[in-house]
Amino acid sequence: MPLDTLPLSVFIIARDEADRVTCTIESVRAWADEIIVVDSGSTDNTVALCRELGARTEFREWSGYGEQKCYAESLCCNDWVLNLDADEELSAELQSEIRALWSKDEPACVAYRLPFLDVHPWQNKGHLWTVHNHPIRLYRRSFGHYNPSPVHDFVHIENGSVGELKGIVLHRTFRSLEHHVQKLNKYSSAQADDLFKKGCEPGLWKVLLTPPFAFFVSYIVRREFVNGLDGVISSYLHAFKRFIRLAKAREKFRKEKKSGER
């Protein structure tokens, strides 16, 4: 391992991400010991491109966000791991901050939260006021691991201190509004399945109040108002996402009851 390379494995899950994964890999390849991409059946040149960029690629059929990340995590050879999705990129500031963690032997904490900045298709870099999500993405596998939930993927730290870094992860989650709606539809279906399996049937007040509350959270709490009319559109889509998962879950419960009455 070169002297300027960190004892750190980066793992990425991907499918049909040839147009975005280059930025992801380029933001870590200069200093990460290894990069692993778990592909779930790309039909474009994602796999070939990742290999050209020096990443190890593996195939695994899609089984949900959490399980896919658990598998990718298990392939890493280092104790320290960093998880990125194929639509995410470390800013130059965050790259320097992560490298500085190893300037005096080992990082002080066993895991670190990273601030995520959503970058909409019409933006070059996003507005810093809209940073609202700080998930754990950099951590030691001997102290934590991904939860295998199909829709709620998060790192569970069993013990040890968790720090927080200041550099930004740029998250280009949607290619267009059309892609936004497609992704929203797919993800809300998975969330509805999860609610159904847990027996969480949405009631009247849940369905009635969730959309306006979700809009308020997006537009005011997450400060989408700084993006003007585009922020209004994004907030309405967020509210719809929260609503349609409940509607889909209710539909499943209604169908179950109907079949039981036959």
Backbone bond lengths (Angstrom), bond angles and torsions (degrees), N, CA, C in turn:
res aa  C-N    CA-C-N  psi(-1)  N-CA   C-N-CA  omega(-1)  CA-C   N-CA-C  phi
1 M - - - 1.467 - - 1.524 109.60 -
2 P 1.327 120.00 126.17 1.469 122.30 179.21 1.517 111.79 -55.89
3 L 1.324 116.09 152.93 1.456 120.51 -175.82 1.519 112.88 -62.82
4 D 1.331 117.63 -30.64 1.455 119.76 -178.09 1.528 113.16 -92.35
5 T 1.338 116.53 11.14 1.459 121.55 178.56 1.522 109.63 -98.44
6 L 1.313 116.58 135.35 1.460 121.31 -179.47 1.528 111.21 -82.63
7 P 1.333 117.92 149.22 1.468 121.37 175.91 1.528 109.52 -76.27
8 L 1.298 115.18 66.90 1.459 122.33 -170.06 1.522 110.25 -139.37
9 S 1.324 115.51 133.19 1.466 121.14 175.21 1.524 109.25 -104.33
10 V 1.318 116.30 135.78 1.464 121.99 175.84 1.526 107.72 -108.83
11 F 1.333 117.12 128.95 1.467 119.04 177.06 1.517 110.87 -123.81
12 I 1.336 114.12 141.45 1.462 123.20 -172.74 1.521 108.78 -134.63
13 I 1.333 117.77 134.23 1.458 120.25 170.52 1.524 107.90 -101.92
14 A 1.335 116.32 144.02 1.466 118.49 -172.88 1.515 111.86 -154.31
15 R 1.321 113.95 156.52 1.464 122.67 167.91 1.528 107.68 -160.91
16 D 1.322 115.97 121.69 1.466 122.70 -179.61 1.532 111.49 52.49
17 E 1.324 115.45 56.79 1.461 121.27 -177.46 1.521 112.20 -121.14
18 A 1.326 117.32 28.19 1.466 120.76 -176.86 1.523 112.56 -60.73
19 D 1.319 116.82 -28.50 1.463 119.95 -177.86 1.521 113.20 -81.96
20 R 1.356 117.68 -8.55 1.465 118.76 -174.86 1.536 114.24 -129.84
21 V 1.321 117.63 -24.78 1.461 119.73 -170.57 1.531 113.38 -69.69
22 T 1.326 118.18 -22.18 1.463 120.11 179.14 1.524 111.08 -59.02
23 C 1.339 117.08 -46.07 1.471 120.42 179.62 1.523 111.13 -61.14
24 T 1.326 116.89 -36.42 1.458 121.75 179.73 1.528 110.56 -63.33
25 I 1.317 115.67 -52.36 1.465 120.44 -177.38 1.522 111.45 -68.07
26 E 1.324 117.01 -40.47 1.461 120.44 -179.80 1.527 112.40 -61.43
27 S 1.328 117.49 -26.67 1.468 120.20 -178.30 1.527 113.12 -78.09
28 V 1.352 117.59 -6.09 1.474 119.67 -178.87 1.532 113.67 -132.38
29 R 1.322 118.31 -15.76 1.470 120.63 -168.90 1.520 113.70 -65.38
30 A 1.331 118.44 -24.05 1.469 120.43 -176.40 1.522 112.58 -73.28
31 W 1.336 117.67 -21.01 1.467 118.87 -173.71 1.531 115.03 -135.65
32 A 1.319 118.80 -2.99 1.465 120.79 177.59 1.528 110.03 -87.65
33 D 1.321 116.86 138.94 1.455 121.81 -178.81 1.520 111.71 -64.79
34 E 1.342 116.52 -40.03 1.459 120.07 177.34 1.523 110.18 -150.01
35 I 1.324 114.95 152.17 1.459 121.98 176.90 1.523 107.29 -127.73
36 I 1.326 115.88 125.69 1.457 121.75 -178.58 1.520 109.06 -119.55
37 V 1.319 115.95 128.47 1.460 121.81 176.95 1.527 108.11 -115.69
38 V 1.327 116.37 122.60 1.461 121.70 175.28 1.525 107.36 -102.28
39 D 1.323 115.24 112.91 1.458 121.50 -176.70 1.526 109.56 -99.98
40 S 1.334 116.18 141.46 1.471 119.94 -177.80 1.524 112.69 -109.86
41 G 1.335 116.24 26.91 1.456 119.29 174.34 1.507 115.01 114.14
42 S 1.317 117.48 46.44 1.465 120.88 -179.62 1.532 111.19 -63.66
43 T 1.334 114.84 142.19 1.464 120.26 175.83 1.528 111.22 -105.20
44 D 1.336 117.17 -4.23 1.459 121.00 174.16 1.531 108.19 -99.53
45 N 1.310 118.18 -159.59 1.468 120.02 -177.02 1.530 112.77 -97.94
46 T 1.325 116.95 31.51 1.468 120.80 179.16 1.522 111.84 -55.26
47 V 1.314 117.36 -49.50 1.472 121.53 -175.70 1.523 110.81 -62.91
48 A 1.317 117.12 -48.34 1.471 121.01 -179.45 1.521 110.64 -62.01
49 L 1.306 117.15 -40.67 1.457 121.70 -179.25 1.523 110.72 -65.22
50 C 1.330 117.06 -43.76 1.467 120.77 179.69 1.528 111.12 -62.27
51 R 1.324 116.27 -39.49 1.468 120.12 178.22 1.518 111.10 -66.27
52 E 1.320 116.78 -39.54 1.467 120.50 177.54 1.523 111.26 -61.74
53 L 1.328 116.24 -31.77 1.464 121.37 -179.59 1.528 112.50 -85.18
54 G 1.337 116.90 2.74 1.458 121.02 174.68 1.517 115.29 94.69
55 A 1.310 118.01 9.02 1.456 120.74 179.96 1.526 111.09 -88.06
56 R 1.315 115.83 145.50 1.465 121.42 171.02 1.527 107.42 -82.05
57 T 1.314 117.72 131.85 1.461 120.47 -177.74 1.525 110.76 -116.65
58 E 1.305 115.97 141.40 1.455 123.46 177.69 1.526 108.10 -135.09
59 F 1.330 115.74 151.25 1.467 120.03 176.49 1.519 110.47 -103.57
60 R 1.328 116.20 138.12 1.459 122.08 170.42 1.520 108.19 -148.45
61 E 1.310 116.29 127.44 1.459 120.48 178.81 1.527 109.80 -60.71
62 W 1.308 116.28 140.21 1.465 122.04 -176.06 1.517 111.63 -62.25
63 S 1.342 116.59 131.08 1.466 121.25 177.68 1.520 111.82 -136.33
64 G 1.328 116.88 9.68 1.458 120.79 -178.25 1.516 110.71 123.10
65 Y 1.331 116.33 155.13 1.464 121.97 -175.41 1.528 112.55 -59.16
66 G 1.324 115.82 -50.91 1.460 119.42 -175.89 1.517 113.02 -63.26
67 E 1.330 116.95 -47.63 1.464 120.94 -178.42 1.526 111.10 -65.17
68 Q 1.322 116.03 -37.73 1.463 119.69 179.56 1.532 110.40 -64.24
69 K 1.324 115.94 -40.59 1.460 119.46 -179.55 1.529 111.36 -74.02
70 C 1.330 117.29 -32.81 1.471 120.00 175.46 1.521 110.52 -61.54
71 Y 1.329 115.75 -41.52 1.458 119.89 179.07 1.521 110.94 -65.63
72 A 1.323 116.82 -46.96 1.469 120.36 179.38 1.522 110.68 -60.71
73 E 1.318 116.20 -40.60 1.460 122.07 177.87 1.531 111.19 -59.25
74 S 1.331 116.29 -39.77 1.473 121.09 -177.21 1.522 112.70 -68.50
75 L 1.334 117.96 -19.36 1.457 121.38 -178.93 1.527 113.03 -82.14
76 C 1.322 116.95 -14.25 1.466 120.97 -174.52 1.523 111.33 -71.92
77 C 1.319 116.41 143.05 1.465 120.99 -178.67 1.524 112.00 -93.27
78 N 1.330 117.89 -17.74 1.463 121.02 -179.08 1.530 111.51 -97.81
79 D 1.335 115.35 155.25 1.456 120.12 175.54 1.524 110.47 -71.52
80 W 1.333 116.95 -40.14 1.458 121.17 177.23 1.527 109.20 -81.88
81 V 1.330 116.38 128.58 1.457 121.28 -179.84 1.525 109.94 -132.99
82 L 1.316 115.28 153.32 1.458 123.11 175.68 1.521 107.49 -129.89
83 N 1.316 116.96 124.03 1.455 120.51 177.61 1.527 111.01 -101.16
84 L 1.320 115.70 130.76 1.455 122.57 173.67 1.518 108.54 -132.54
85 D 1.319 116.95 145.13 1.454 120.65 170.07 1.526 108.17 -88.13
86 A 1.319 116.26 164.62 1.459 120.68 -174.32 1.522 113.56 -71.43
87 D 1.328 117.09 -7.95 1.472 120.58 176.64 1.522 111.76 -107.36
88 E 1.338 116.25 20.49 1.465 121.39 -177.69 1.523 110.39 -121.78
89 E 1.316 115.38 149.64 1.463 121.46 -176.75 1.525 109.41 -145.68
90 L 1.323 116.75 133.34 1.467 120.36 177.52 1.526 110.11 -77.18
91 S 1.315 116.21 131.77 1.469 119.68 174.38 1.521 109.11 -67.93
92 A 1.327 116.53 161.63 1.468 121.00 178.59 1.524 110.76 -59.49
93 E 1.343 116.73 -37.36 1.469 121.20 179.55 1.517 111.20 -63.88
94 L 1.331 116.97 -41.64 1.465 120.34 -179.36 1.523 110.88 -70.59
95 Q 1.317 117.08 -36.57 1.467 120.04 176.20 1.526 110.56 -58.23
96 S 1.321 116.34 -47.00 1.472 120.85 179.71 1.513 111.08 -64.37
97 E 1.323 116.20 -38.44 1.461 121.01 -178.53 1.530 111.32 -66.15
98 I 1.316 116.74 -40.65 1.464 120.55 178.68 1.523 110.42 -67.13
99 R 1.319 117.02 -43.46 1.462 119.91 179.53 1.524 111.32 -63.17
100 A 1.331 115.90 -33.54 1.463 120.05 -179.92 1.529 112.43 -68.27
101 L 1.335 117.37 -21.32 1.471 120.68 179.31 1.522 111.32 -61.74
102 W 1.338 116.43 -28.42 1.468 120.97 -178.46 1.536 111.81 -98.68
103 S 1.312 117.24 10.61 1.463 119.16 -178.25 1.530 112.14 -67.69
104 K 1.320 115.52 -26.80 1.466 120.57 176.67 1.516 109.26 -123.92
105 D 1.317 115.71 70.94 1.448 123.29 179.92 1.527 111.46 67.01
106 E 1.340 118.26 -113.84 1.461 122.75 -174.21 1.522 112.10 -96.32
107 P 1.342 117.88 150.16 1.470 120.62 172.88 1.521 110.76 -58.96
108 A 1.314 117.06 150.99 1.465 122.38 -175.45 1.519 113.11 -71.59
109 C 1.335 117.76 -30.45 1.467 122.07 -178.05 1.530 110.13 -108.66
110 V 1.330 115.75 167.82 1.469 120.03 179.64 1.523 111.32 -92.13
111 A 1.332 117.06 -10.45 1.460 121.01 179.86 1.529 109.06 -158.74
112 Y 1.328 115.31 159.26 1.466 120.13 -179.14 1.529 110.39 -139.75
113 R 1.328 114.19 139.23 1.462 121.58 172.60 1.527 108.79 -88.11
114 L 1.329 115.55 141.93 1.455 121.21 179.80 1.526 109.69 -119.06
115 P 1.337 118.82 133.60 1.465 121.26 178.38 1.532 111.36 -77.65
116 F 1.331 115.95 131.91 1.460 121.77 -177.67 1.522 110.34 -107.82
117 L 1.315 114.72 132.56 1.458 121.58 177.77 1.527 109.08 -115.78
118 D 1.332 116.76 114.38 1.461 120.00 176.46 1.524 109.96 -70.27
119 V 1.322 115.85 129.50 1.457 121.90 177.25 1.526 107.39 -113.36
120 H 1.319 116.37 111.27 1.456 120.94 -177.66 1.529 110.57 -75.67
121 P 1.331 117.59 160.02 1.476 120.70 -176.79 1.523 114.13 -56.81
122 W 1.332 117.37 -27.78 1.472 120.53 -178.14 1.532 112.35 -89.59
123 Q 1.340 117.39 3.90 1.461 121.60 -177.45 1.522 111.17 -112.28
124 N 1.320 115.76 155.34 1.461 120.72 174.07 1.522 111.85 -91.22
125 K 1.337 116.75 -36.92 1.457 119.27 -176.57 1.519 114.26 -142.69
126 G 1.309 119.97 -3.72 1.458 121.09 178.73 1.518 112.21 80.75
127 H 1.327 115.27 172.54 1.467 121.80 -179.63 1.521 108.96 -110.14
128 L 1.335 117.34 124.37 1.463 122.12 -174.96 1.531 113.08 -58.70
129 W 1.320 117.91 -24.72 1.459 119.95 179.41 1.526 112.54 -65.52
130 T 1.330 116.80 -20.22 1.463 119.33 -176.07 1.527 113.05 -90.08
131 V 1.317 118.44 4.77 1.468 120.78 174.90 1.533 108.44 -65.56
132 H 1.326 117.29 122.43 1.461 119.76 -178.87 1.529 112.92 -138.88
133 N 1.314 117.17 -13.31 1.461 120.76 -174.36 1.526 110.06 -112.24
134 H 1.347 116.67 128.47 1.467 121.65 -178.53 1.539 110.02 -131.44
135 P 1.323 118.18 67.53 1.468 120.32 -178.44 1.525 112.57 -76.22
136 I 1.312 115.58 158.52 1.468 120.96 171.94 1.525 107.73 -77.22
137 R 1.307 116.57 121.37 1.470 121.22 178.13 1.532 112.39 -129.46
138 L 1.324 116.70 -18.18 1.463 122.03 179.12 1.526 107.06 -114.59
139 Y 1.326 117.30 119.69 1.472 119.13 -172.52 1.530 111.69 -162.61
140 R 1.326 114.23 166.02 1.462 121.45 175.73 1.524 108.78 -94.97
141 R 1.325 116.65 128.34 1.471 120.64 -178.38 1.528 112.25 -65.74
142 S 1.313 116.89 -23.52 1.464 119.86 179.44 1.524 111.58 -75.27
143 F 1.342 117.38 -8.85 1.461 121.29 179.44 1.535 113.07 -120.06
144 G 1.320 117.55 -9.10 1.460 119.05 -178.07 1.512 111.81 -165.48
145 H 1.323 115.41 170.71 1.459 120.75 -178.14 1.522 109.68 -161.76
146 Y 1.327 116.25 164.62 1.447 121.45 178.37 1.522 110.90 -73.32
147 N 1.326 115.41 143.25 1.454 121.71 172.59 1.536 108.30 -76.92
148 P 1.344 118.71 136.42 1.470 120.25 -175.66 1.529 115.08 -80.24
149 S 1.333 119.03 12.52 1.457 121.19 -179.88 1.525 110.70 -57.23
150 P 1.352 118.38 138.40 1.467 120.56 -179.00 1.525 114.49 -67.95
151 V 1.336 117.86 -22.75 1.472 120.12 -176.86 1.524 113.78 -124.01
152 H 1.330 117.97 -27.40 1.467 120.56 -177.15 1.522 109.06 -106.65
153 D 1.324 116.38 78.02 1.459 120.27 -177.61 1.528 110.59 -82.80
154 F 1.319 116.51 119.13 1.457 120.97 178.41 1.525 109.15 -152.17
155 V 1.332 115.40 157.96 1.461 121.48 -179.20 1.527 109.41 -91.31
156 H 1.315 115.69 127.83 1.466 121.63 176.84 1.523 108.50 -100.38
157 I 1.331 116.63 118.04 1.468 121.81 177.55 1.522 108.39 -96.08
158 E 1.319 116.50 122.10 1.463 121.21 -174.86 1.523 112.08 -78.70
159 N 1.305 117.51 -37.00 1.466 121.09 176.38 1.525 108.41 -162.65
160 G 1.330 115.30 162.38 1.456 120.19 -178.98 1.518 111.95 104.51
161 S 1.321 116.20 162.86 1.461 121.93 -176.12 1.530 111.48 -84.07
162 V 1.331 115.47 147.20 1.460 122.58 179.53 1.527 108.78 -115.90
163 G 1.324 116.90 122.45 1.456 121.63 178.72 1.518 111.15 -97.11
164 E 1.319 115.91 178.54 1.465 120.92 179.74 1.522 108.95 -137.64
165 L 1.319 115.65 126.41 1.452 120.89 179.11 1.530 110.07 -93.10
166 K 1.333 116.39 160.41 1.466 121.38 -174.15 1.524 113.38 -102.05
167 G 1.336 117.40 -26.53 1.459 120.57 179.59 1.519 111.48 -63.90
168 I 1.324 116.97 154.92 1.457 122.57 -170.81 1.533 112.79 -97.57
169 V 1.337 114.75 142.95 1.466 121.54 165.36 1.523 106.90 -97.68
170 L 1.317 117.60 120.22 1.458 122.21 178.15 1.525 108.84 -82.95
171 H 1.330 115.72 121.00 1.466 121.35 -174.15 1.524 109.87 -114.29
172 R 1.332 115.98 101.42 1.466 121.17 178.91 1.528 108.71 -96.38
173 T 1.316 114.81 74.48 1.458 120.72 -168.29 1.518 114.66 -73.19
174 F 1.355 118.26 -27.68 1.462 120.47 -177.93 1.527 110.87 -125.54
175 R 1.314 115.67 137.69 1.466 120.95 178.08 1.532 111.46 -81.62
176 S 1.325 115.61 -28.57 1.461 122.46 -177.63 1.518 108.15 -164.98
177 L 1.326 117.14 172.98 1.464 119.85 176.12 1.531 110.65 -64.68
178 E 1.323 116.31 -35.83 1.467 119.48 176.92 1.526 110.57 -61.27
179 H 1.328 115.86 -45.14 1.461 120.09 177.94 1.525 110.94 -65.06
180 H 1.329 116.07 -36.64 1.466 121.46 177.31 1.527 110.46 -57.40
181 V 1.331 116.36 -48.27 1.467 121.06 -178.81 1.531 110.85 -66.79
182 Q 1.318 118.12 -39.63 1.460 121.39 178.69 1.528 110.83 -62.64
183 K 1.329 115.54 -45.37 1.458 120.55 -179.56 1.529 110.72 -67.76
184 L 1.314 116.02 -39.69 1.463 122.14 177.62 1.531 110.55 -60.38
185 N 1.319 116.56 -43.60 1.458 120.88 -179.45 1.524 111.57 -64.33
186 K 1.329 115.89 -44.12 1.466 120.37 -179.23 1.527 111.34 -66.50
187 Y 1.333 116.57 -45.11 1.461 120.29 -176.76 1.527 111.23 -69.82
188 S 1.332 117.99 -37.73 1.456 120.59 179.93 1.531 110.78 -66.23
189 S 1.319 117.32 -31.94 1.467 120.48 176.37 1.524 110.68 -65.65
190 A 1.326 116.26 -41.56 1.465 120.24 177.83 1.533 110.56 -65.31
191 Q 1.333 116.80 -39.20 1.457 120.34 177.79 1.524 111.45 -66.43
192 A 1.329 116.99 -38.53 1.457 121.26 177.86 1.526 110.59 -63.76
193 D 1.327 116.98 -41.26 1.470 120.96 176.19 1.523 110.46 -59.53
194 D 1.328 115.59 -41.66 1.460 120.66 -179.40 1.537 110.84 -64.51
195 L 1.331 117.38 -43.28 1.461 121.63 178.13 1.528 110.71 -63.28
196 F 1.323 116.23 -40.85 1.463 121.16 -179.60 1.525 111.00 -64.38
197 K 1.326 117.09 -44.96 1.461 120.95 -179.81 1.526 111.73 -64.34
198 K 1.331 116.01 -31.09 1.464 120.38 179.38 1.530 112.71 -84.49
199 G 1.332 116.82 -5.28 1.457 120.79 -179.66 1.509 114.38 74.99
200 C 1.324 116.97 24.01 1.468 121.58 -177.83 1.537 110.06 -94.91
201 E 1.322 115.94 84.79 1.460 119.92 -179.46 1.525 110.32 -82.24
202 P 1.335 118.42 122.81 1.468 121.36 -178.88 1.530 111.68 -68.19
203 G 1.319 115.90 134.77 1.449 120.89 177.81 1.514 111.88 -98.56
204 L 1.344 115.95 -176.00 1.457 121.92 -176.04 1.516 112.51 -57.33
205 W 1.341 117.29 -52.15 1.464 120.35 -174.27 1.531 111.68 -68.08
206 K 1.316 116.28 -33.33 1.464 119.99 177.88 1.522 110.35 -63.23
207 V 1.338 115.94 -47.38 1.463 120.72 -179.05 1.526 110.76 -68.07
208 L 1.331 115.98 -37.15 1.460 120.61 -176.33 1.519 112.95 -71.77
209 L 1.336 116.92 -41.65 1.460 120.43 -171.09 1.529 114.62 -94.97
210 T 1.308 116.90 -20.77 1.470 119.35 -177.20 1.531 113.79 -59.48
211 P 1.338 120.35 -47.75 1.481 119.69 -178.20 1.532 114.50 -59.27
212 P 1.353 119.91 -50.66 1.463 117.68 -179.98 1.525 113.04 -64.97
213 F 1.325 116.35 -34.88 1.463 119.42 178.60 1.526 110.60 -67.18
214 A 1.347 116.72 -41.18 1.465 121.07 179.15 1.530 110.67 -64.12
215 F 1.340 116.88 -39.83 1.461 120.06 177.09 1.523 110.05 -61.95
216 F 1.331 117.50 -44.15 1.470 121.93 179.29 1.535 110.56 -60.26
217 V 1.326 116.40 -44.62 1.465 120.51 -179.74 1.526 110.64 -60.94
218 S 1.324 116.81 -45.77 1.463 120.68 -178.53 1.523 111.90 -68.42
219 Y 1.325 116.75 -48.43 1.462 120.47 -171.92 1.525 113.16 -77.27
220 I 1.336 116.95 -37.64 1.471 121.02 -176.61 1.525 112.43 -100.77
221 V 1.338 116.63 -57.88 1.468 120.34 -175.17 1.528 111.16 -65.38
222 R 1.338 116.49 -45.15 1.468 120.47 178.84 1.529 112.36 -87.58
223 R 1.304 116.56 1.45 1.468 125.30 170.85 1.528 113.88 60.70
224 E 1.326 116.51 38.16 1.463 119.62 174.24 1.534 111.51 -66.50
225 F 1.326 116.70 -13.20 1.464 119.31 179.63 1.527 112.16 -60.50
226 V 1.341 117.63 -22.64 1.466 119.74 179.37 1.529 111.68 -68.04
227 N 1.343 116.68 -16.03 1.458 120.52 179.68 1.526 112.84 -94.74
228 G 1.330 116.49 12.95 1.457 120.49 175.13 1.524 112.98 63.10
229 L 1.336 115.54 -139.44 1.460 120.79 -178.46 1.523 111.41 -61.01
230 D 1.333 117.39 -35.04 1.465 120.56 178.07 1.530 110.72 -62.90
231 G 1.325 116.39 -33.35 1.459 120.72 176.43 1.514 111.87 -67.20
232 V 1.332 116.35 -35.00 1.468 121.11 175.36 1.527 109.97 -63.43
233 I 1.321 116.04 -46.13 1.467 121.00 179.69 1.528 110.78 -60.98
234 S 1.327 116.71 -46.08 1.462 120.88 179.85 1.524 111.26 -62.07
235 S 1.325 116.54 -38.82 1.461 120.70 -178.82 1.521 111.60 -69.52
236 Y 1.337 116.63 -37.74 1.464 119.83 176.15 1.529 110.80 -64.86
237 L 1.323 116.68 -38.99 1.460 119.97 177.96 1.524 111.15 -66.42
238 H 1.329 116.81 -37.96 1.463 120.31 176.32 1.526 110.28 -63.33
239 A 1.328 116.60 -42.34 1.463 120.74 178.94 1.528 110.69 -64.13
240 F 1.336 116.26 -40.41 1.454 119.77 178.94 1.523 110.85 -64.94
241 K 1.321 117.29 -39.69 1.461 121.04 178.46 1.522 110.74 -59.17
242 R 1.334 116.39 -44.00 1.460 120.50 180.00 1.532 111.13 -67.54
243 F 1.346 116.10 -33.58 1.460 120.32 -179.95 1.524 112.11 -74.25
244 I 1.348 116.59 -47.15 1.460 119.04 -171.21 1.527 111.82 -69.17
245 R 1.308 118.65 -26.89 1.471 119.22 176.33 1.519 110.15 -66.68
246 L 1.336 116.56 -36.64 1.461 120.67 177.10 1.521 110.66 -69.08
247 A 1.337 116.72 -42.27 1.459 120.72 179.30 1.528 110.99 -62.70
248 K 1.319 116.32 -42.01 1.465 120.07 178.76 1.530 111.27 -66.41
249 A 1.332 116.28 -38.90 1.465 119.76 178.02 1.530 110.24 -64.65
250 R 1.330 116.68 -44.24 1.466 120.45 178.40 1.524 110.62 -60.09
251 E 1.322 116.68 -40.56 1.462 120.70 178.58 1.528 110.93 -58.40
252 K 1.323 116.62 -41.45 1.465 120.47 179.17 1.532 111.29 -63.39
253 F 1.325 116.43 -43.19 1.461 119.49 179.11 1.528 111.34 -66.23
254 R 1.336 116.97 -38.11 1.458 121.04 179.29 1.532 110.92 -65.48
255 K 1.325 116.86 -41.08 1.456 120.88 178.46 1.522 110.93 -65.64
256 E 1.334 116.51 -38.30 1.457 120.50 178.62 1.531 110.33 -63.13
257 K 1.326 116.32 -44.01 1.458 120.60 179.80 1.530 110.88 -65.25
258 K 1.326 116.18 -39.08 1.457 120.81 -179.93 1.525 110.71 -63.54
259 S 1.348 116.43 -44.14 1.466 119.90 179.92 1.521 111.43 -66.58
260 G 1.344 116.91 -29.24 1.463 120.65 179.36 1.510 113.11 -75.66
261 E 1.318 116.90 -18.09 1.465 121.29 -179.77 1.518 113.03 -86.88
262 R 1.339 115.48 -9.39 1.469 118.87 -178.03 1.534 111.05 -74.43
